[in-house]
């Protein structure tokens, strides 16, 4: 799935509950195969309180600055 999403040019992906269904090992493997960022503004590392994923990215599209958030 990540290969296809990368090949067609995904800019980012918002992480949802279904990404966790097969466990963290599968989630982290899929994430490592993606050539785009995974976004989530409300997923934190329990130990440190840091965000586990980037909360957002800002891109320039046809001269317009846009934000993508997860």
N, CA, C and O atoms as a GROMACS GRO file, in nm:
protein
  280
    1UNK      N    1   0.083  -0.119   0.000
    1UNK     CA    2   0.000   0.000   0.000
    1UNK      C    3   0.087   0.125   0.000
    1UNK      O    4   0.061   0.219  -0.075
    2UNK      N    5   0.192   0.127   0.084
    2UNK     CA    6   0.278   0.245   0.091
    2UNK      C    7   0.351   0.269  -0.041
    2UNK      O    8   0.372   0.384  -0.081
    3UNK      N    9   0.390   0.161  -0.110
    3UNK     CA   10   0.457   0.174  -0.240
    3UNK      C   11   0.366   0.241  -0.341
    3UNK      O   12   0.409   0.328  -0.416
    4UNK      N   13   0.240   0.200  -0.343
    4UNK     CA   14   0.143   0.258  -0.438
    4UNK      C   15   0.116   0.404  -0.402
    4UNK      O   16   0.116   0.490  -0.490
    5UNK      N   17   0.092   0.430  -0.273
    5UNK     CA   18   0.064   0.568  -0.232
    5UNK      C   19   0.183   0.659  -0.261
    5UNK      O   20   0.165   0.774  -0.300
    6UNK      N   21   0.304   0.608  -0.242
    6UNK     CA   22   0.424   0.685  -0.272
    6UNK      C   23   0.436   0.708  -0.423
    6UNK      O   24   0.469   0.818  -0.467
    7UNK      N   25   0.409   0.604  -0.501
    7UNK     CA   26   0.423   0.612  -0.647
    7UNK      C   27   0.327   0.712  -0.709
    7UNK      O   28   0.361   0.779  -0.807
    8UNK      N   29   0.206   0.723  -0.653
    8UNK     CA   30   0.110   0.817  -0.712
    8UNK      C   31   0.123   0.958  -0.656
    8UNK      O   32   0.049   1.049  -0.695
    9UNK      N   33   0.218   0.976  -0.564
    9UNK     CA   34   0.252   1.111  -0.522
    9UNK      C   35   0.178   1.167  -0.401
    9UNK      O   36   0.157   1.288  -0.393
   10UNK      N   37   0.140   1.082  -0.308
   10UNK     CA   38   0.077   1.134  -0.186
   10UNK      C   39   0.168   1.237  -0.121
   10UNK      O   40   0.289   1.216  -0.113
   11UNK      N   41   0.113   1.348  -0.077
   11UNK     CA   42   0.188   1.450  -0.005
   11UNK      C   43   0.202   1.414   0.142
   11UNK      O   44   0.303   1.445   0.205
   12UNK      N   45   0.100   1.349   0.198
   12UNK     CA   46   0.099   1.312   0.339
   12UNK      C   47  -0.019   1.219   0.363
   12UNK      O   48  -0.104   1.200   0.276
   13UNK      N   49  -0.021   1.160   0.483
   13UNK     CA   50  -0.130   1.073   0.524
   13UNK      C   51  -0.166   1.105   0.668
   13UNK      O   52  -0.077   1.119   0.751
   14UNK      N   53  -0.294   1.116   0.697
   14UNK     CA   54  -0.339   1.134   0.835
   14UNK      C   55  -0.360   0.996   0.897
   14UNK      O   56  -0.429   0.912   0.840
   15UNK      N   57  -0.300   0.974   1.012
   15UNK     CA   58  -0.309   0.847   1.082
   15UNK      C   59  -0.443   0.837   1.153
   15UNK      O   60  -0.485   0.930   1.222
   16UNK      N   61  -0.510   0.723   1.137
   16UNK     CA   62  -0.637   0.700   1.204
   16UNK      C   63  -0.632   0.571   1.285
   16UNK      O   64  -0.528   0.507   1.296
   17UNK      N   65  -0.744   0.535   1.340
   17UNK     CA   66  -0.749   0.418   1.427
   17UNK      C   67  -0.717   0.288   1.354
   17UNK      O   68  -0.663   0.196   1.416
   18UNK      N   69  -0.747   0.276   1.226
   18UNK     CA   70  -0.724   0.152   1.153
   18UNK      C   71  -0.575   0.122   1.134
   18UNK      O   72  -0.538   0.006   1.115
   19UNK      N   73  -0.491   0.222   1.138
   19UNK     CA   74  -0.348   0.198   1.123
   19UNK      C   75  -0.292   0.117   1.241
   19UNK      O   76  -0.185   0.057   1.229
   20UNK      N   77  -0.362   0.115   1.352
   20UNK     CA   78  -0.315   0.044   1.472
   20UNK      C   79  -0.369  -0.098   1.483
   20UNK      O   80  -0.329  -0.171   1.575
   21UNK      N   81  -0.456  -0.140   1.393
   21UNK     CA   82  -0.524  -0.269   1.406
   21UNK      C   83  -0.431  -0.390   1.407
   21UNK      O   84  -0.463  -0.491   1.469
   22UNK      N   85  -0.316  -0.381   1.340
   22UNK     CA   86  -0.226  -0.496   1.330
   22UNK      C   87  -0.104  -0.483   1.419
   22UNK      O   88  -0.009  -0.560   1.406
   23UNK      N   89  -0.105  -0.386   1.509
   23UNK     CA   90   0.004  -0.370   1.605
   23UNK      C   91   0.107  -0.267   1.562
   23UNK      O   92   0.112  -0.225   1.446
   24UNK      N   93   0.189  -0.227   1.658
   24UNK     CA   94   0.287  -0.121   1.634
   24UNK      C   95   0.399  -0.164   1.540
   24UNK      O   96   0.452  -0.082   1.466
   25UNK      N   97   0.437  -0.292   1.543
   25UNK     CA   98   0.544  -0.338   1.452
   25UNK      C   99   0.503  -0.322   1.307
   25UNK      O  100   0.582  -0.276   1.224
   26UNK      N  101   0.379  -0.360   1.275
   26UNK     CA  102   0.328  -0.346   1.138
   26UNK      C  103   0.314  -0.198   1.103
   26UNK      O  104   0.349  -0.157   0.992
   27UNK      N  105   0.263  -0.119   1.195
   27UNK     CA  106   0.247   0.025   1.173
   27UNK      C  107   0.383   0.089   1.143
   27UNK      O  108   0.395   0.166   1.047
   28UNK      N  109   0.483   0.059   1.224
   28UNK     CA  110   0.615   0.120   1.204
   28UNK      C  111   0.682   0.072   1.076
   28UNK      O  112   0.754   0.149   1.012
   29UNK      N  113   0.659  -0.053   1.036
   29UNK     CA  114   0.713  -0.103   0.909
   29UNK      C  115   0.651  -0.027   0.793
   29UNK      O  116   0.721   0.018   0.703
   30UNK      N  117   0.518  -0.014   0.794
   30UNK     CA  118   0.450   0.059   0.687
   30UNK      C  119   0.497   0.204   0.682
   30UNK      O  120   0.520   0.258   0.574
   31UNK      N  121   0.511   0.264   0.797
   31UNK     CA  122   0.557   0.404   0.803
   31UNK      C  123   0.696   0.418   0.743
   31UNK      O  124   0.724   0.515   0.672
   32UNK      N  125   0.783   0.322   0.769
   32UNK     CA  126   0.920   0.329   0.717
   32UNK      C  127   0.924   0.311   0.565
   32UNK      O  128   1.020   0.354   0.501
   33UNK      N  129   0.823   0.248   0.508
   33UNK     CA  130   0.816   0.225   0.364
   33UNK      C  131   0.756   0.341   0.287
   33UNK      O  132   0.768   0.348   0.165
   34UNK      N  133   0.690   0.432   0.357
   34UNK     CA  134   0.626   0.547   0.293
   34UNK      C  135   0.730   0.654   0.258
   34UNK      O  136   0.822   0.679   0.334
   35UNK      N  137   0.712   0.715   0.142
   35UNK     CA  138   0.799   0.826   0.101
   35UNK      C  139   0.727   0.961   0.120
   35UNK      O  140   0.751   1.056   0.046
   36UNK      N  141   0.638   0.965   0.218
   36UNK     CA  142   0.564   1.086   0.253
   36UNK      C  143   0.541   1.082   0.403
   36UNK      O  144   0.543   0.974   0.463
   37UNK      N  145   0.519   1.198   0.464
   37UNK     CA  146   0.501   1.199   0.610
   37UNK      C  147   0.364   1.147   0.653
   37UNK      O  148   0.264   1.164   0.584
   38UNK      N  149   0.364   1.084   0.769
   38UNK     CA  150   0.240   1.044   0.836
   38UNK      C  151   0.211   1.152   0.938
   38UNK      O  152   0.299   1.191   1.015
   39UNK      N  153   0.088   1.203   0.940
   39UNK     CA  154   0.052   1.315   1.026
   39UNK      C  155  -0.048   1.275   1.133
   39UNK      O  156  -0.143   1.201   1.107
   40UNK      N  157  -0.027   1.326   1.253
   40UNK     CA  158  -0.124   1.312   1.361
   40UNK      C  159  -0.090   1.415   1.467
   40UNK      O  160   0.020   1.415   1.522
   41UNK      N  161  -0.185   1.501   1.496
   41UNK     CA  162  -0.163   1.607   1.594
   41UNK      C  163  -0.195   1.562   1.736
   41UNK      O  164  -0.172   1.637   1.831
   42UNK      N  165  -0.249   1.441   1.752
   42UNK     CA  166  -0.289   1.400   1.887
   42UNK      C  167  -0.238   1.260   1.924
   42UNK      O  168  -0.305   1.187   1.998
   43UNK      N  169  -0.122   1.223   1.873
   43UNK     CA  170  -0.058   1.096   1.911
   43UNK      C  171   0.075   1.129   1.975
   43UNK      O  172   0.160   1.193   1.913
   44UNK      N  173   0.094   1.086   2.098
   44UNK     CA  174   0.212   1.123   2.176
   44UNK      C  175   0.288   1.002   2.227
   44UNK      O  176   0.230   0.895   2.248
   45UNK      N  177   0.418   1.019   2.246
   45UNK     CA  178   0.501   0.918   2.311
   45UNK      C  179   0.472   0.924   2.461
   45UNK      O  180   0.486   1.029   2.524
   46UNK      N  181   0.433   0.813   2.517
   46UNK     CA  182   0.393   0.809   2.657
   46UNK      C  183   0.507   0.854   2.750
   46UNK      O  184   0.483   0.927   2.847
   47UNK      N  185   0.628   0.812   2.720
   47UNK     CA  186   0.741   0.840   2.808
   47UNK      C  187   0.779   0.988   2.813
   47UNK      O  188   0.815   1.040   2.919
   48UNK      N  189   0.771   1.055   2.697
   48UNK     CA  190   0.822   1.192   2.689
   48UNK      C  191   0.716   1.298   2.664
   48UNK      O  192   0.740   1.417   2.688
   49UNK      N  193   0.599   1.258   2.617
   49UNK     CA  194   0.495   1.355   2.582
   49UNK      C  195   0.517   1.420   2.446
   49UNK      O  196   0.437   1.504   2.405
   50UNK      N  197   0.625   1.382   2.376
   50UNK     CA  198   0.650   1.435   2.242
   50UNK      C  199   0.551   1.375   2.143
   50UNK      O  200   0.499   1.266   2.165
   51UNK      N  201   0.524   1.448   2.034
   51UNK     CA  202   0.436   1.392   1.931
   51UNK      C  203   0.507   1.275   1.864
   51UNK      O  204   0.627   1.280   1.838
   52UNK      N  205   0.430   1.170   1.834
   52UNK     CA  206   0.486   1.051   1.770
   52UNK      C  207   0.499   1.072   1.620
   52UNK      O  208   0.591   1.020   1.557
   53UNK      N  209   0.407   1.148   1.563
   53UNK     CA  210   0.406   1.182   1.420
   53UNK      C  211   0.414   1.334   1.408
   53UNK      O  212   0.387   1.406   1.505
   54UNK      N  213   0.450   1.382   1.291
   54UNK     CA  214   0.441   1.526   1.266
   54UNK      C  215   0.294   1.566   1.276
   54UNK      O  216   0.208   1.495   1.224
   55UNK      N  217   0.263   1.678   1.341
   55UNK     CA  218   0.123   1.719   1.348
   55UNK      C  219   0.072   1.782   1.218
   55UNK      O  220  -0.046   1.773   1.187
   56UNK      N  221   0.162   1.846   1.142
   56UNK     CA  222   0.121   1.912   1.017
   56UNK      C  223   0.242   1.935   0.929
   56UNK      O  224   0.356   1.925   0.974
   57UNK      N  225   0.216   1.966   0.802
   57UNK     CA  226   0.319   2.014   0.710
   57UNK      C  227   0.263   2.136   0.638
   57UNK      O  228   0.141   2.152   0.626
   58UNK      N  229   0.350   2.220   0.589
   58UNK     CA  230   0.311   2.336   0.508
   58UNK      C  231   0.377   2.319   0.372
   58UNK      O  232   0.497   2.294   0.362
   59UNK      N  233   0.297   2.334   0.267
   59UNK     CA  234   0.345   2.317   0.130
   59UNK      C  235   0.309   2.438   0.047
   59UNK      O  236   0.215   2.512   0.077
   60UNK      N  237   0.385   2.457  -0.059
   60UNK     CA  238   0.355   2.560  -0.158
   60UNK      C  239   0.296   2.489  -0.279
   60UNK      O  240   0.362   2.403  -0.338
   61UNK      N  241   0.173   2.522  -0.317
   61UNK     CA  242   0.106   2.460  -0.432
   61UNK      C  243   0.058   2.569  -0.524
   61UNK      O  244  -0.029   2.648  -0.488
   62UNK      N  245   0.115   2.574  -0.642
   62UNK     CA  246   0.080   2.676  -0.742
   62UNK      C  247   0.085   2.816  -0.683
   62UNK      O  248  -0.003   2.899  -0.709
   63UNK      N  249   0.188   2.843  -0.602
   63UNK     CA  250   0.206   2.974  -0.546
   63UNK      C  251   0.124   3.002  -0.421
   63UNK      O  252   0.131   3.112  -0.366
   64UNK      N  253   0.046   2.905  -0.377
   64UNK     CA  254  -0.037   2.922  -0.257
   64UNK      C  255   0.020   2.835  -0.146
   64UNK      O  256   0.048   2.717  -0.167
   65UNK      N  257   0.035   2.893  -0.030
   65UNK     CA  258   0.085   2.820   0.086
   65UNK      C  259  -0.032   2.753   0.157
   65UNK      O  260  -0.128   2.819   0.197
   66UNK      N  261  -0.022   2.620   0.172
   66UNK     CA  262  -0.130   2.546   0.238
   66UNK      C  263  -0.073   2.459   0.350
   66UNK      O  264   0.045   2.423   0.348
   67UNK      N  265  -0.157   2.428   0.447
   67UNK     CA  266  -0.117   2.339   0.556
   67UNK      C  267  -0.201   2.212   0.548
   67UNK      O  268  -0.321   2.217   0.521
   68UNK      N  269  -0.136   2.101   0.571
   68UNK     CA  270  -0.203   1.972   0.582
   68UNK      C  271  -0.185   1.925   0.725
   68UNK      O  272  -0.073   1.923   0.776
   69UNK      N  273  -0.294   1.889   0.790
   69UNK     CA  274  -0.282   1.844   0.930
   69UNK      C  275  -0.349   1.708   0.947
   69UNK      O  276  -0.437   1.669   0.871
   70UNK      N  277  -0.303   1.639   1.049
   70UNK     CA  278  -0.357   1.506   1.077
   70UNK      C  279  -0.414   1.501   1.216
   70UNK      O  280  -0.464   1.397   1.258
   0.00000   0.00000   0.00000
